[in-house]
Amino acid sequence: MIITYFGKQFFKIQKGDMVLAFNPVNKSSKTGINAHFGSDIALITTNHPDYNGAEQLSHGEREPFVISGPGDYEIKEIFIKGTLSDALIADKKYINTIYSLSVDNINIAFLGALANTEISKEAHEAIDSPDILFVPIGGKGVLDAKSAAKFALSLEPKMIIPMDYDDSSLKLFLKEAGEEKAEVVDKLTLKLKDLEGKEGEVVVLKAI
């Protein structure tokens, strides 16, 4: 499994020929992030231009199956559960979907544009001590660095990948998580055995 980061919450996860994308940035977003590739599955947590650019994920014959809300899904033998939570962007409330899924036997929880740590019992049960947790840390509507670190560690993941960050929020997050020497990588290649024995290890992906 290879994980690539483009900025904000836009990730690509590739396992063999299978490509998943999380929260692609829309062309109308003011972030200036521009990445375009073919994806089999697009997971969108929040209907906002910073996160809902599924049109960026068509290439040639490849059109993504778009998941954009709570529910249970099975696509290409990948089971995906979406649970409801809250997002707050520019003081406006949005629905946010937390996604739980397994790729290559690695359990992933993707928190999206989560605004607060008060999540439902159903969401807690779906997340359930994941192998990898993607957590927003930048504040400005999503979790801030301090509450993100505390919340992420409480979910007992093996590995934590911060997203939606700038330099200052990342520095504070790493300090709060006790991971100031966290590895910083351009791309992350993982197998299940690489996660054995890890507890709350933070890996920082640089946006490409």
HUWOZI-V399537 format. One record per helix or strand of 3 or more residues. SS is the DSSP state (H for helix, E for strand). FROM is the first residue (numbers start at 0). LEN is the number of residues. Records with the same first field share a line. If there is no record, write none. Layout:
SS = FROM-LEN ; FROM-LEN
//
This chain:
E = 1-6 ; 9-6 ; 17-5 ; 40-3 ; 64-3 ; 70-5 ; 77-12 ; 91-12 ; 105-5 ; 131-5 ; 158-5 ; 182-3 ; 186-3 ; 200-5
H = 53-4 ; 120-7 ; 144-10 ; 166-10 ; 191-4
//
